[in-house]
Amino acid sequence: MSATHIGTWAMDKLIRFALLTRNTDPIVWDFGSAAKHHALYNPWLDVTTSEMDADPHAPHEGAKRPRLESGARAGLSTLRGAFPPDAEMATDLAKKIKRELEKFGLAHAPLGVDVIELPVLIALQKEGIEVVDGQQVFMEARRIKTPDEIRLLTQAASMVDAAYEELHRFLRPGVRENEAVGVVAKTLYDLGSEYVEGVNAISGERCSPHPHVFSDRLIRPGDPAFFDILHSWNGYRTCYYRTFAVGSASSKQRDAYTRAREYMDRAIALVKPGATTADIVAVWPEAQEFGFANEMEAFALQYGHGVGLSIWEKPIFSRLTSFDHPETIEEGMVFALETYWPSADGWGAARIEEELVVTADGCEVITKFPAEELIVAGRQYYTIDGPLNTNRDSQSHLNTTWGRGQS
């Protein structure tokens, strides 16, 4: 809202707050000296497009005028409750907001809030301010991306392309999932990422069911391994899965990957302006088809979501909600589609995700690391007869007719 930033350490502290009204440009209350820094280096906070917000005595040119008061100010919330309640930090915050609403003739208008601490909510209500849900306003504003936003999202995805290239080189038996996370994070930060939000690293028997968190598990020969890479570049996120086989893959793992890819390709083929989220999820399997009792249990395995300033924006694609609450796909949307399929051996699985930009007549995929077929990572092994077949079971005896009980 304010185009300001003071570092990822502040993201979960709820210390900063900002106000935008119909009669003002954004006002930002920030952490200590960050407010003075903004005054120096964020000059847009000192100008306004609003008559009520402007300095009536200052000369101006065009639509923008100097503000009567700077939009960069010092202010704090409760530090997630760390301040003593008797310090009344929440009350101070509420009074700051009330002053602005009164000043601009909006004292009796509802105040939309997206995220709030409970003491601040109570303090605003004590000041007579009606607090309402503002999340949908922000979500709707971010539904369609501008050309600049699409370029930023594409650049963020290209950095993950590079991270997957490094990961492909790194994967081999004996490395741990958490080490793979480190390789990805280093690659992204070296390329200029401001925040690696998360790296899902899932291998072997941990693939089914999907735990959505990495561990220190050692990767073994023949393991499936899938990864989700989420990071931010200039505020714009990625959500980008890929699956590898380490050394080799069984026929069951290959079949799982083929199935996940089919669901992906069938979905992408339907993406165009005017289609709906219900049209997309209709080509995905029901939860019961891949081992879950209902769509809530299987949520986010066959899934789609907008990507922008956060990894989950509008529209949402899920059999949980999209049939009853379909959303229309529009040109300029950017979203991710992700599919999953467990392998028939009961422990492996495949996971694929592509990010798409909706164009006038279809879509463009901006996640470019190859994913049409299952990729094998790790050293190529050789036998006395030549390269070891990469389509093989990791249990060596199952690659013979005797071991399979067929002779």
KOLZAKOL-26129 format. One record per atom (N, C-alpha, C, CB): x, y, z; residue in three letters. Coordinates in steps of 0.05 Angstrom, whole numbers, plus 5000, padded with zeros to 4 digits. Each point is the difference from the previous one (the first is absolute). Glycine has a CB too. Layout:
<nodes>
XYZALA ...
</nodes>
This chain:
<nodes>
501649765000MET 498450245000MET 501750255000MET 496449755024MET 505950244990SER 501650245003SER 502749994985SER 497950065044SER 502749714944ALA 502549964986ALA 502450055018ALA 497850134957ALA 502049795068THR 502350025019THR 500849735010THR 498450465014THR 504049524996HIS 501149745007HIS 502350055020HIS 498749794955HIS 501350065067ILE 502250025019ILE 501349735007ILE 497850415019ILE 501649394966GLY 501349745005GLY 498149795009GLY 504050255011GLY 496849504982THR 498249775006THR 499849955030THR 501249814956THR 500650295060TRP 499849955029TRP 497550125011TRP 505049995004TRP 493850214983ALA 497650135010ALA 497549864991ALA 502550435000ALA 497649364984MET 497649904987MET 498049885019MET 502849924960MET 498149955061ASP 498149875018ASP 499750145026ASP 501149574978ASP 499950675025LYS 499950145026LYS 497650185003LYS 504949985000LYS 493850094978LEU 497650175000LEU 500750275014LEU 497049595001LEU 505350524993ILE 500850255013ILE 499450244983ILE 503649765023ILE 496350214951ARG 499550234982ARG 497150014993ARG 504649964981ARG 494450285014PHE 497250034991PHE 499850244981PHE 498349785043PHE 499650214940ALA 499650214981ALA 497150054996ALA 504249874976ALA 495150375015LEU 497250084996LEU 499850124972LEU 499350085050LEU 498749834936LEU 499350124974LEU 497050075001LEU 503649734975LEU 495750525019THR 497250085000THR 499350114972THR 500150105050THR 497349944946ARG 499150114975ARG 500950294996ARG 496049685001ARG 504850455021ASN 500850284999ASN 503050045004ASN 495550115017ASN 506149674984THR 502950035004THR 501549804984THR 499250175046THR 503449884950ASP 501849794991ASP 500949845025ASP 501650284961ASP 499949505036PRO 500749835023PRO 501750165021PRO 499949604970PRO 499550345055ILE 501650095023ILE 501149765013ILE 497150425007ILE 505549584998VAL 501449765012VAL 501250075026VAL 501049834954VAL 498450015067TRP 501350035026TRP 502049775002TRP 495950225021TRP 506649844982ASP 502149804998ASP 501749995024ASP 499950054951ASP 501849745050PHE 501649925023PHE 502350205004PHE 498849524992PHE 501050655028GLY 502250185008GLY 501250164977GLY 501049685036GLY 501650294960SER 501450164980SER 499349934971SER 503650045033SER 495049734963ALA 499149944973ALA 498250224989ALA 500349515010ALA 498250625007ALA 498250224991ALA 501750234989ALA 496549875034ALA 505750204979LYS 501750214990LYS 501449924974LYS 500750165047LYS 500049594951HIS 501249904975HIS 498050024977HIS 502849685027HIS 494750254978HIS 498050034979HIS 499750294991HIS 497649605019HIS 502550585000ALA 499850294994ALA 502250084981ALA 497850095044ALA 504649784958LEU 502350074984LEU 499949874972LEU 502650065042LEU 496549684958TYR 500449844976TYR 497449914987TYR 504249865020TYR 493550194992ASN 497449934987ASN 498450264996ASN 500049545023ASN 500850624958PRO 498950274997PRO 497050004993PRO 504450154985PRO 494549635006TRP 497249994993TRP 498250035025TRP 501149714961TRP 500150245063LEU 498450035025LEU 499750295008LEU 501749565014LEU 499750634972ASP 499850285006ASP 498450164980ASP 504349965023ASP 494549904958VAL 498250134981VAL 497349854999VAL 504050154972VAL 494049995018THR 497349885000THR 498550084975THR 500050025050THR 498149824943THR 498250074978THR 497350105011THR 502249654972THR 497550385054SER 497550085013SER 500150295009SER 499349525014SER 498650624980GLU 499850285008GLU 500150035030GLU 497450104959GLU 501149725055MET 499950035030MET 502649935013MET 495249884997MET 506549974990ASP 502549915011ASP 502350194995ASP 498449534994ASP 501250674988ALA 502150174990ALA 500550245018ALA 498849854954ALA 503650265043ASP 500750255013ASP 498950234983ASP 504249805021ASP 493850354989PRO 498750204983PRO 501850234992PRO 495849885022PRO 506550154992HIS 501750234995HIS 502549934983HIS 498450195043HIS 502049554951ALA 502449924986ALA 499550004970ALA 501449725039ALA 500550384945PRO 499749994971PRO 500049714990PRO 502250454996PRO 496549504981HIS 500049734990HIS 499650014970HIS 498149835042HIS 502549944945GLU 499749974972GLU 498549744994GLU 504250274991GLU 493849744993GLY 498649754993GLY 498249905022GLY 503849894970GLY 495749855029ALA 498149885019ALA 501249965028ALA 497949774962ALA 504750215040LYS 501249955026LYS 500850265014LYS 501749564983LYS 497750455043ARG 500650245016ARG 501449925025ARG 496050244981ARG 505749945030PRO 501249945026PRO 497949975022PRO 504050264987PRO 496549555031ARG 498049955022ARG 500450205022ARG 500049514988ARG 497850535025LEU 500050175024LEU 501649865022LEU 495650214988LEU 504149535015GLU 501549845018GLU 501349764985GLU 497050135039GLU 505449794968SER 501349784987SER 498549745004SER 504450235006SER 495749604973GLY 498849745003GLY 501849805013GLY 497450104960GLY 505049985048ALA 502049835014ALA 500150085029ALA 502749934958ALA 496349915060ARG 499950075028ARG 500949765018ARG 496250324990ARG 504749755033ALA 500749795019ALA 497649905016ALA 504650205004ALA 495249545000GLY 497849895014GLY 500449705005GLY 496950344981GLY 501849555040LEU 500449725007LEU 497349885008LEU 504750095014LEU 495249654982SER 497849845011SER 501049895027SER 498049884954SER 501049895054THR 500749905027THR 502449815001THR 495250055010THR 506249914967LEU 502149814998LEU 499049725007LEU 503450355011LEU 494349584978ARG 498749745005ARG 499749955030ARG 501949824958ARG 497450395057GLY 499549985028GLY 502450045018GLY 496449704988GLY 506050355001ALA 502450035016ALA 499950255017ALA 502549754966ALA 496350475024PHE 499850245016PHE 498049945023PHE 501050304960PHE 499549815064PRO 498149975022PRO 497350124992PRO 503750015034PRO 494149864971PRO 497450114993PRO 499650285012PRO 498249544998PRO 503050515026ASP 499750275012ASP 501350224984ASP 499849775044ASP 502050154938ALA 501350214983ALA 498050114979ALA 504449775007ALA 493450094989GLU 497850094983GLU 500950064971GLU 497850195041GLU 503949644948MET 500950044973MET 497749964980MET 504649845014MET 493649974992ALA 497749974982ALA 498250245000ALA 500249515009ALA 499550615015THR 498450255002THR 501350224984THR 498449865045THR 504250174957ASP 501450204985ASP 499649974970ASP 503450035037ASP 496849724954LEU 499649944971LEU 497250084992LEU 503349625002LEU 494750305014ALA 497250064993ALA 499550304999ALA 498649585022ALA 502750574996LYS 499650304999LYS 501350124976LYS 499950005050LYS 502449894941LYS 501250104975LYS 498149964977LYS 504649895018LYS 494249884980ILE 498149954978ILE 497650175002ILE 501649534998ILE 497350505026LYS 497650175004LYS 500550294992LYS 498649705037LYS 503850404970ARG 500750284992ARG 499850044970ARG 503050035040ARG 498149774945GLU 499950034971GLU 497249984989GLU 504649814998GLU 493850015012LEU 497349974991LEU 498450255006LEU 500349505007LEU 500050625016GLU 498650255006GLU 501050224982GLU 499449855048GLU 503250174949LYS 501250214984LYS 498950014971LYS 504149975028LYS 495449794961PHE 499149984972PHE 497149944997PHE 504649854990PHE 493850195031GLY 497249984998GLY 498949724998GLY 500150434979GLY 501349385033LEU 499249724998LEU 499749865027LEU 502449994957LEU 497150175064ALA 499949895027ALA 497849795003ALA 501750435017ALA 496249594967HIS 497849815003HIS 499949794977HIS 497450375023HIS 504749634961ALA 500149804979ALA 501249745010ALA 500450374966ALA 498849405023PRO 501349755009PRO 502949994991PRO 495649774997PRO 506050095020LEU 502949984995LEU 500649714993LEU 501050385032LEU 499849574944GLY 500749734991GLY 502849935008GLY 496950044962GLY 503549735051VAL 502649915009VAL 500549724990VAL 499650285042VAL 502949674948ASP 500649734990ASP 501149825022ASP 500850194955ASP 501149905061VAL 501249855022VAL 500250185024VAL 502649704968VAL 496750205056ILE 499950175023ILE 500549835026ILE 496850324976ILE 504549815043GLU 500349885027GLU 497450055015GLU 505150065000GLU 494249755017LEU 497550025015LEU 500050255018LEU 499549515000LEU 502650575015PRO 499950245016PRO 499650254983PRO 503049785033PRO 498150224942VAL 499650234982VAL 497150024991VAL 504849974985VAL 494049805009LEU 497249994992LEU 498250125022LEU 500949594972LEU 499750325053ILE 498450095022ILE 500450305004ILE 500449555022ILE 502050554975ALA 500650285004ALA 498650174979ALA 504449885020ALA 495650034955LEU 498650154979LEU 497050015005LEU 503549864968LEU 495449925042GLN 497150005006GLN 499450185023GLN 499749544983GLN 502150485037LYS 499650185022LYS 500050294992LYS 502149675029LYS 499350394949GLU 500150274989GLU 497550064982GLU 505049995002GLU 493249824997GLY 497650034984GLY 500349954971GLY 498750335032GLY 503449534960ILE 500549944972ILE 498849724993ILE 504350285001ILE 494149714978GLU 498949754991GLU 502149854983GLU 495250195001GLU 505849595008VAL 502049844986VAL 498649784984VAL 503550105036VAL 497249884938VAL 498849804983VAL 502249854986VAL 495850284994VAL 503549504993ASP 501949834986ASP 500950144974ASP 497949585019ASP 504750494979GLY 501150134977GLY 501549814981GLY 500250415027GLY 499949334980GLN 501749824984GLN 499049984971GLN 500949745042GLN 496550254954GLN 499049974973GLN 500650244982GLN 496449715019GLN 503750534993VAL 500750244985VAL 502849974989VAL 497050285028VAL 504949644989PHE 502849964991PHE 500249784980PHE 501650165044PHE 497049624960MET 500149774982MET 499050074972MET 499549695039MET 498250464961GLU 498950084974GLU 501850194985GLU 495449935019GLU 506050254996ALA 501850194987ALA 502449864988ALA 498650345033ALA 502149424977ARG 502349854990ARG 499349784981ARG 502250115043ARG 495349864950ARG 499149774983ARG 501350024973ARG 495649985025ARG 504350254962ILE 501250034973ILE 502750145003ILE 495450034979ILE 506749865008LYS 502750115003LYS 500550204977LYS 501649585022LYS 500050634984THR 500950194980THR 502349874984THR 498550405029THR 502249724948PRO 502349894985PRO 502650015017PRO 497850164958PRO 502650045059ASP 502350015017ASP 500049775020ASP 500250504995ASP 497549455016GLU 499849785020GLU 500649734986GLU 496650265027GLU 502449714949ILE 500549744986ILE 503049974994ILE 495550034979ILE 505950195015ARG 502949984996ARG 501449935026ARG 499750344963ARG 499449775059LEU 501349945026LEU 499549705007LEU 499350485015LEU 498349434980LEU 499349725006LEU 501649814982LEU 495450145015LEU 505049944960THR 501649834982THR 502949995008THR 496850124963THR 504250115046GLN 502850015009GLN 500349825025GLN 500650464982GLN 497549565036ALA 500149835024ALA 500049704993ALA 497650365026ALA 500849574954ALA 499949724991ALA 502649924987ALA 495150034993ALA 506250154992SER 502549934987SER 502249945020SER 498750294961SER 501249845062MET 501949945021MET 499649725011MET 500250495012MET 497349414989VAL 499549735008VAL 500949804979VAL 496150165028VAL 503649924946ASP 501249834979ASP 502949935007ASP 496950214965ASP 504650005042ALA 502849975006ALA 500449835025ALA 501050444979ALA 497349595041ALA 500249845025ALA 499549714994ALA 498450395027ALA 499749554955TYR 499649714993TYR 502449894984TYR 495050094999TYR 506350074985GLU 502449914986GLU 502149925020GLU 499050294961GLU 501449875060GLU 502049945021GLU 499149755016GLU 501350495003GLU 496149495002LEU 499049775015LEU 500449744984LEU 496650305023LEU 502949714951HIS 500549774983HIS 502849915001HIS 496450154970HIS 505550035031ARG 502849935001ARG 500849895028ARG 501050364966ARG 497649745055PHE 500749935027PHE 498949725009PHE 500050495010PHE 497649444981LEU 498649765010LEU 501649754994LEU 495650234994LEU 504649605026ARG 501449754998ARG 499549845026ARG 503650194969ARG 496749555032PRO 499749855024PRO 501950105022PRO 498649604973PRO 500450435051GLY 501650095023GLY 499750285008GLY 503149674985GLY 495650504998VAL 499550285009VAL 497350005014VAL 502750204962VAL 497050005055ARG 497550025016ARG 498150214988ARG 502649865041ARG 494950104966GLU 498050204990GLU 500750285009GLU 496549645002GLU 504350395023ASN 500750275010ASN 502450124985ASN 498149885045ASN 503849954946GLU 502250104984GLU 499050114973GLU 503149675023GLU 495050194966ALA 498850104974ALA 498750275004ALA 499349524986ALA 499450515037VAL 498850265007VAL 502150225000VAL 496449775027VAL 505950174985GLY 502250195002GLY 501150074972GLY 501149825045GLY 499249994938VAL 500950054973VAL 498250194985VAL 502149554999VAL 495350405003VAL 498050174987VAL 500150285012VAL 497149604991VAL 502950435035ALA 500050265013ALA 502550164992ALA 497449815038ALA 504950064962LYS 502550154992LYS 499850094972LYS 502649735032LYS 496550104950THR 499850084972THR 498250244997THR 500749534986THR 497050475027LEU 498150224997LEU 501150265012LEU 496349675001LEU 504950315023TYR 501150245012TYR 502350114983TYR 498649845046TYR 503049984943ASP 502250094983ASP 499050154975ASP 502749615016ASP 494950314975LEU 498850134976LEU 498550255007LEU 499749554979LEU 500150525047GLY 498650245008GLY 497349985012GLY 502550194964GLY 496749565043SER 497549975014SER 500150165027SER 499349544978SER 498450585029GLU 499950145025GLU 499049825023GLU 499250434974GLU 499549355018TYR 498749845021TYR 499449724988TYR 498150415022TYR 503149384989VAL 499349734993VAL 497949915020VAL 504749904981VAL 492850115010GLU 497849965018GLU 499949715010GLU 497550364976GLU 503349465006GLY 500049725008GLY 500949824978GLY 496350095032GLY 504849684975VAL 500849804980VAL 498949735011VAL 504250264984VAL 493849635003ASN 499149735007ASN 501949804987ASN 495250165003ASN 505949675013ALA 501849794989ALA 499049735011ALA 504050324997ALA 494949524986ILE 498649755008ILE 501149774984ILE 495850265012ILE 505049535001SER 501349774985SER 499149735011SER 503950294991SER 496549514992GLY 499549735009GLY 497249955011GLY 504749975010GLY 495249885012GLU 497449935011GLU 498550245012GLU 501949555010GLU 499450684992ARG 498650235010ARG 498250134979ARG 503950085031ARG 496349824944CYS 498550124978CYS 497049955002CYS 504049954972CYS 495249835041SER 497249935001SER 499349905027SER 500149894951SER 498350265065PRO 498750264992PRO 502050235002PRO 495649825016PRO 503850394969HIS 501850244999HIS 499950145027HIS 499150054950HIS 503249985064PRO 500050135026PRO 500350314999PRO 502049585017PRO 498750534961HIS 500350294997HIS 502250125017HIS 495250024989HIS 506849825018VAL 502350115016VAL 502449834995VAL 496850185035VAL 505649944964PHE 502449844995PHE 501049885027PHE 501250294960PHE 500749525037SER 501249875023SER 502949964996SER 495749765010SER 505650085007ASP 502949944996ASP 500349724989ASP 501250305038ASP 496749604948ARG 500249734988ARG 502249984979ARG 495149955009ARG 506449834992LEU 502049944980LEU 498749914974LEU 503349885036LEU 497450234942ILE 498949924974ILE 501549744991ILE 498850484988ILE 499749335002ARG 501149744993ARG 499749944970ARG 498949845046ARG 502749974944PRO 499749934971PRO 497249924993PRO 504849855000PRO 494250254978GLY 497349944991GLY 497850165013GLY 501749554991GLY 499050645026ASP 497950155014ASP 498650204981ASP 502549955042ASP 494950084960PRO 498750244989PRO 500650235019PRO 496349734976PRO 504050515013ALA 500450235017ALA 498650244986ALA 504549825018ALA 493750314996PHE 498850244988PHE 500450245019PHE 496549714976PHE 503450525011PHE 500850255014PHE 498050224992PHE 504949865001PHE 494650325017ASP 498450244995ASP 501750235008ASP 495549775007ASP 505050424976ILE 501750235005ILE 498450265001ILE 504049764979ILE 496050375044LEU 498550245004LEU 501950225008LEU 495849745013LEU 504450474971HIS 501750235008HIS 498850254990HIS 504149715000HIS 497150525007SER 499050264993SER 502250164987SER 496749995037SER 502750144941TRP 501850184987TRP 498650274995TRP 502649624978TRP 498350595034ASN 498650265000ASN 497149975007ASN 503250154964ASN 496349685056GLY 497349975010GLY 498349784987GLY 500350475011GLY 500649434966TYR 498449814984TYR 500949725003TYR 499150374968TYR 499049455037ARG 500649735009ARG 500149794978ARG 497850135042ARG 503149634966THR 499849764983THR 498849785017THR 503950144972THR 494949675014CYS 499149745011CYS 500449804978CYS 496650215033CYS 505449614969TYR 501149874976TYR 501149735008TYR 501150454979TYR 497349345016TYR 500849725006TYR 501449864976TYR 496149985032TYR 505749854975ARG 501249814980ARG 500649745014ARG 501950384973ARG 498049405012THR 500549735010THR 502449884985THR 495249945013THR 506649935003PHE 502349864988PHE 499949715009PHE 502850424999PHE 498649414986ALA 500749735010ALA 503050005004ALA 496049774975ALA 504950135047VAL 502950015006VAL 501349734992VAL 499150325039VAL 502449704939GLY 501449764989GLY 498349844981GLY 502649995042GLY 495049954966SER 498249844984SER 497250025011SER 503749684987SER 494350224998ALA 497250005009ALA 498749744993ALA 499850504994ALA 498549415023SER 498549754994SER 497850074980SER 500949815046SER 498049994942SER 497850044980SER 497650125014SER 501749614973SER 497950335053LYS 497750115015LYS 500450305004LYS 499349565023LYS 503250524983GLN 500550295003GLN 499750144974GLN 503149905038GLN 497849984941ARG 499750134973ARG 497050024993ARG 504449814986ARG 494049995021ASP 497250024994ASP 498750225016ASP 500049514991ASP 500850525034ALA 498950225017ALA 500650274988ALA 500549715041ALA 501950324949TYR 500850264988TYR 498450054975TYR 504649955019TYR 495049844965THR 498550034975THR 497150095006THR 502949654978THR 496050235044ARG 497250075008ARG 499950295009ARG 499249525013ARG 502650575004ALA 500150275010ALA 500350204976ALA 501949845044ALA 499850094937ARG 500450174977ARG 497550024983ARG 504949885000ARG 493749904997GLU 497650004984GLU 497950195011GLU 500949524987GLU 498850475040TYR 498150185013TYR 500850294996TYR 498949645033TYR 503850414968MET 501050274996MET 499350094971MET 503749925034MET 497049924947ASP 499750084972ASP 497150044992ASP 504249764989ASP 494150075022ARG 497150034994ARG 498950265012ARG 499549504999ARG 501650585024ALA 499150255013ALA 501050244984ALA 500049785045ALA 502650224948ILE 501150234985ILE 498650044973ILE 504449915022ILE 494849874966ALA 498650024974ALA 497450155001ALA 502149574988ALA 496750455036LEU 497550135004LEU 500250295008LEU 498149575012LEU 504350524994VAL 500450275011VAL 499850214977VAL 502949825037VAL 495250364966LYS 499650224982LYS 498050195012LYS 501149724959LYS 498950535033PRO 497950195010PRO 497249894995PRO 503250384993PRO 495249645028GLY 497249914998GLY 499649725012GLY 499650274960GLY 502449575041ALA 499849745014ALA 499850055030ALA 502749764963ALA 496450045051THR 499850035029THR 501749805015THR 495350174994THR 505049895032THR 501549825017THR 498649735001THR 501750385027THR 495649614971ALA 498649755000ALA 500749834975ALA 496250225026ALA 504149924951ASP 500849854976ASP 502749865004ASP 497550334972ASP 504349805042ILE 502749895004ILE 499949765018ILE 502050454992ILE 496849595032VAL 500149785020VAL 498349764992VAL 500650345035VAL 497749694945ALA 498349784991ALA 501849784987ALA 496150314993ALA 506249764997VAL 501849804987VAL 501949875020VAL 499750254957VAL 500149835068TRP 501749895021TRP 498549785015TRP 502550445005TRP 498949375006PRO 498749775013PRO 498750085027PRO 503349704978PRO 494650155029GLU 498850045027GLU 501949895021GLU 495449964980GLU 504350135044ALA 501849935022ALA 500149695004ALA 499050445022ALA 498749434976GLN 499849725005GLN 501649844979GLN 495550075021GLN 505050044956GLU 501549864979GLU 502949975007GLU 496850174967GLU 504349995051PHE 502849975007PHE 500549995030PHE 501150254958PHE 496949625056GLY 500549915027GLY 499150185022GLY 503649784981GLY 494650425014PHE 499150175021PHE 497049995003PHE 503850314992PHE 495249735032ALA 497149975005ALA 498450224989ALA 501249765041ALA 499950484957ASN 498450234990ASN 501950224990ASN 496349895032ASN 502650324957GLU 501650214988GLU 501550175021GLU 496750014962GLU 502350015062MET 501450145021MET 502649865006MET 495750175019MET 504249564983GLU 502449855006GLU 502150024977GLU 497249685028GLU 501850344948ALA 501750004976ALA 500750284991ALA 498049574987ALA 501250635029PHE 500350284991PHE 502950074993PHE 496150125029PHE 504350034950ALA 502550104990ALA 501749804985ALA 499950315038ALA 499149444958LEU 501549814984LEU 499350034970LEU 500049685040LEU 497450354954GLN 499250084973GLN 498950285004GLN 498949524983GLN 502750695010TYR 499550265011TYR 501050224981TYR 500349815046TYR 498550424956GLY 501050244985GLY 499550255017GLY 499249774956GLY 502550435040HIS 499850245015HIS 501450234987HIS 499749735042HIS 499350514961GLY 501350244990GLY 502750035014GLY 495650224990GLY 506349904995VAL 502750065011VAL 500650294995VAL 501649534991VAL 499450615029GLY 500750284997GLY 501650105023GLY 495850074974GLY 503150115042LEU 501350105024LEU 500049805022LEU 498850464987LEU 499549335010SER 500149775018SER 499749754982SER 498150265040SER 502449514972ILE 499949764983ILE 497149904996ILE 504649885015ILE 493650215002TRP 497249924997TRP 498350244996TRP 500849585027TRP 498450474948GLU 498250224994GLU 497749904984GLU 503850335001GLU 494549844989LYS 497749924983LYS 501149964972LYS 496650255029LYS 502249564956PRO 497849825007PRO 501149745013PRO 497350194962PRO 500849665051ILE 500749755012ILE 498649784984ILE 500450215046ILE 501249574948PHE 499049774985PHE 500049765019PHE 501750194956PHE 496049715052SER 499949765017SER 497249884998SER 503550195031SER 496549544968ARG 497449875000ARG 498550055027ARG 501949654969ARG 499550455051LEU 498850065026LEU 497950234997LEU 504249845024LEU 496550364959THR 498350244999THR 499250084971THR 502150145042THR 499449794938SER 499750124974SER 497449934985SER 504950004998SER 494049775007PHE 497549944987PHE 497750175011PHE 501649534993PHE 498450525032ASP 497950165013ASP 500550304997ASP 499149625032ASP 503550454966HIS 500750284999HIS 502150054978HIS 499150055049HIS 500049914926PRO 502050034977PRO 500850294997PRO 497949604977PRO 504650435014GLU 501150264994GLU 500850014970GLU 501750065048GLU 497850164939THR 500550024972THR 503050084995THR 495250134992THR 506049734990ILE 502850054992ILE 500150244982ILE 501349525005ILE 500550675000GLU 500250254985GLU 502950044990GLU 496250205026GLU 504049944952GLU 502650074989GLU 501650175021GLU 498249994953GLU 504349955050GLY 501750145020GLY 500249875027GLY 498750404977GLY 499749385027MET 500349855025MET 502749844999MET 495049975005MET 506249995018VAL 502349835002VAL 499349805022VAL 503450354984VAL 496749395010PHE 499449805020PHE 501649754996PHE 495450195005PHE 504749655016ALA 501549744999ALA 497949785000ALA 504150195023ALA 496549604961LEU 498449755002LEU 501949785009LEU 496950154963LEU 502249695056GLU 501749795011GLU 498549735002GLU 502650355025GLU 498749444966THR 498749735001THR 501849815014THR 497650094957THR 501149685052TYR 501449805017TYR 498849734993TYR 500850345037TYR 500949464964TRP 498949734997TRP 501849805015TRP 497950114955TRP 501049735063PRO 501649805015PRO 500649764982PRO 497950145043PRO 504449744961SER 500749774983SER 498849755012SER 504350224987SER 495449584996ALA 498649755008ALA 501649845020ALA 497949994955ALA 504650085050ASP 501649855020ASP 499250075029ASP 503749974966ASP 494750245037GLY 499050085026GLY 501850205015GLY 497949575002GLY 504350514987TRP 501850195014TRP 501050234983TRP 501349625029TRP 499050344945GLY 501050214983GLY 497750184991GLY 503749714985GLY 497050515001ALA 498050184989ALA 501350204982ALA 497149955041ALA 501350184942ALA 501050214982ALA 498550265005ALA 501249654965ALA 500250575033ARG 498850265005ARG 501150194978ARG 499549925051ARG 498750234936ILE 500850184978ILE 498550265004ILE 500949624968ILE 500450615026GLU 498650255002GLU 501150194978GLU 499349945050GLU 498850204937GLU 500750194979GLU 498650275007GLU 500549634965GLU 501050595031GLU 498850265002GLU 499350114972GLU 502750095043GLU 494950034955LEU 498950084974LEU 499350305001LEU 498349534992LEU 502150604985VAL 498950264995VAL 497749974980VAL 504550235009VAL 493249874998VAL 497749984981VAL 500350214979VAL 497049825037VAL 502950104938THR 500350184977THR 497250034987THR 504849864992THR 495150304986ALA 497450054987ALA 498749754990ALA 501750454988ALA 499949365003ASP 498849764988ASP 500949735013ASP 499850264958ASP 501449755066GLY 500949765013GLY 501850075024GLY 499749754957GLY 502750145043CYS 501850055023CYS 502849964991CYS 496449875033CYS 505550244983GLU 502849964997GLU 501149885026GLU 500450384967GLU 501149405031VAL 501349885024VAL 502650145005VAL 497849554991VAL 502650555033ILE 502550155007ILE 501949845018ILE 497450424996ILE 501849335011THR 501849825014THR 501349824980THR 497250025042THR 505450024953LYS 501349884977LYS 501749755004LYS 499950464983LYS 500749475043PHE 501649765004PHE 498549764989PHE 502350205041PHE 499049634943PRO 498549784986PRO 498449825019PRO 503550014965PRO 494049935026ALA 498349845017ALA 498149824983ALA 500350355035ALA 500249634939GLU 498249844983GLU 500249705008GLU 500550344963GLU 501849575044GLU 500449735008GLU 501749995026GLU 499749844952GLU 500349945061LEU 501549975025LEU 503050014995LEU 496349725019LEU 505150464994ILE 502850044997ILE 501549845021ILE 499350464981ILE 502949415011VAL 501749855018VAL 502450185008VAL 498649554980VAL 501850485046ALA 502350155010ALA 502049815012ALA 497250415009ALA 505349684994GLY 502149835012GLY 501749884979GLY 497049915038GLY 505149954971ARG 502049884983ARG 498849784982ARG 503550105034ARG 497449904941GLN 499349784982GLN 501849765006GLN 498550324964GLN 500349455042TYR 501549765006TYR 500449824975TYR 498350025048TYR 503949844951TYR 500649824978TYR 500449715009TYR 502050394975TYR 497049435010THR 500549725005THR 502049904979THR 495349935021THR 505449824980ILE 501949904980ILE 498750004972ILE 502249715035ILE 495250314964ASP 498650004974ASP 499250284991ASP 498349545010ASP 502450675005GLY 499350274992GLY 498550145022GLY 499849854953GLY 498950385041PRO 498650165020PRO 497949845014PRO 500950414973PRO 498949635053LEU 498049875016LEU 497350124993LEU 503249905038LEU 494849934957ASN 497350094993ASN 498950175023ASN 499249594972ASN 499950665021THR 498950185021THR 497149945006THR 503250354985THR 495649484999ASN 497249915006ASN 500249735013ASN 498150264960ASN 502449745066ARG 500449765015ARG 499150035029ARG 503949884970ARG 495549915044ASP 499350015028ASP 502550035017ASP 495949724991ASP 504050435030SER 502350045017SER 500749755016SER 498950485004SER 499249334999GLN 500649735011GLN 500949834977GLN 496650055038GLN 505949884961SER 501249884977SER 498749744992SER 504250215012SER 494949635007HIS 498849744993HIS 497450034985HIS 502249805040HIS 496450434963LEU 497550034986LEU 500350074971LEU 498150165043LEU 504449864948ASN 500550054972ASN 500549734985ASN 501950455011ASN 497649335003THR 500349744987THR 497349855002THR 504949985012THR 494749844969THR 497549845000THR 499849835025THR 500050004950THR 502349905061TRP 499949845024TRP 499250175024TRP 503549704982TRP 497650545020GLY 499450175022GLY 497150095000GLY 504750155000GLY 494149874976ARG 497250084998ARG 498149765002ARG 501450394972ARG 499849375031GLY 498449765003GLY 498649924974GLY 499350125047GLY 502049954930GLN 498749944974GLN 501349764986GLN 499050494996GLN 502849375017SER 501249774987SER 499549745017SER 503550304979SER 
</nodes>
